[in-house]
C-alpha cells in the first residue's frame, strides 16, 4: 500500500462532495493500531472469514501488489485470525525478527484487539465479496485510506 501524504481528516475536508454522495465513507473508530506503519492507502481485497485463517495465510504468502487486505472476521472475540503462525510467516519473509515484535513491523494493521487463542483451519472463507463492519459496506477494489485518526473508504482512487 502507498504512503498517504495527509491525515484522513484532511482528506475528508478536501472531499466534502464525495462524503455527501456516499462515495467517501469513514469506518467507525473501533480499531486498535498494530504494526509500525500508521499511514497507508491502496485498493482493497476483501475476505470474509469466521474463526478461520486459511485464506488469510494464503493471501499473506502472495505478493501484495500495493493492495490492502480488509478482513471481516465476523466480530468474533473467541480467537485471533492473525497469530503466531502468520507472524512466523511474516518473519520468514524478513518482516519480523521476533513474534513479539509485530508492533515494530513496517505494516499497517487495524484490528479489534489481540487474542491468545488461535483460529480454526476449516477453509470456510469467502474472497472478493462485499463485507460490512464498523458501520460501513466495503467492496473489493475500493480504496482504503488509513491514518492514526481514522480509516476512509472511497469508491475510487482520490487525488491527494
N, C-alpha and C positions, 0 to 999 in steps of 0.2 A: 504494500500500500504506500502511496506517496505521502510526503510530508505536507501538512496543511499550514499555510502562512498566517492564518487568522484564527482567533478563538471562535468557537461556534456562536457565541453571542454576536460577534461582528458579522458573521455570515447571515444570521437572522436579520440584523439591522440593514444589511445591504440587499436583502431579498424579500422585502415585505410582501410584494405582489405574489411571489411564489407561495408564501405562507397562506395568504388569503385564498389562493386557488387549490390548496392542499397538495401542491407539488413539492413542498418542503415541509417536513414534519419533524418534531422533536420527540425522542423517546422520553418516557417518564424517568426521573433521576433515581433509579433503584439499584444501580450497579456500583460495585467496588472496582477500582482500577488495579490491575496486576500487570507486571511487565514494566520495562523502563520507558517504552515509547508512549508518551502521553497524547501526542497529536498525530493523527493519521487520517488518510482518506483513500477511497478507491471503490470500484464496483464490487458488489457483494455476490456471494454464492450462499444459498440458504440450505440448511439441513434441519430436519425435524426428527428429533430422537427422544426417547424416554428411557432414562437409566441404562443406556446402551451407547457405547462409544466406538463401535466397529467402523462406521463410516467416517467418523471424525479422525480416527487413526489413519485410514486410507487417504483422506484428504491431506493430512499433515505430511504424508510421505511424498506427495506430489509437489512440483514447483508451483509457487503461488501466482506468478504472472501478474503481480500488482493487485490481486483480488483480496478482499477481506471475507472472512467466514462469519456468517451470522447463524448461530446455533440456537434453535428453540428446544430447550431441554424439558419442556413440559412443566416447568416450575418445580420440579422435584427437589426436595430438600433431604432426600434419603441417601444420596450418593453423589460423588463427583463424576463429571464426564471427561475432565482433563486432569489426570492424576499422575502418579509416579511412572507408569509405563510410558505415557505420552511425553512426560518430562524427560524420560530416558531417551526416547526417540529424538526429541529436540537436542538433547545433549550430544547424541551420536552425530547429529548434523552440525555440531560445532556451536550451538547457541548457549547451552547451559553447562557449566563446569560441575555443578553440584545440584542435585534435585532441590535443595533448599534455596538455590539462587534464582528461582523463577522471577523474582521481582527485579533482578538485575539484567534479565534477558532483554535484548532490543526488539521487543514485540509489543504490540498494543493488545491488551486483553481487558475487556469489561465483562464482569460476571456477577451473579447474585452473591456468591460467597464461596468459601472453600469448605471442603468436607473430607473427613478421613476415610470414608467407605468408598471402594471402587465400584464402577458400574458393571452391568451385565455384558455379556458378549453374545447376544442372540442374533444380531444383524437386522433387527427390526428398525428400519430407518426410512426416511423419505428425503430425496435430494431434489433441489431446484423447485421446491413448492413454496407458495406463499406461507409465511408464518405470521402470527400475531402475538406480540407480547409487549410489555412496557407501554401499553396503550396505543400501539402503532402496528399497522399491517406492513410487512416488509416482503418485497418480491425479489426474486433472483434478477440480477442485472441492475438494480437500483444503485445509487451512490450513497455511501456512508461517509460522514464527516464527524470525527470524534476528537474531543479535546477534554481536558480535565473539567471543563464547565458544562459538558453535555454531549449528546450524540444526536446528529441530524441525519435524516434520510431524504434523498431527493430522487425524483423520477428520472433525472438525467444529470450529467456532469455539470457542475457550476463553474462559471468563470470567476475566479477569485482574484 
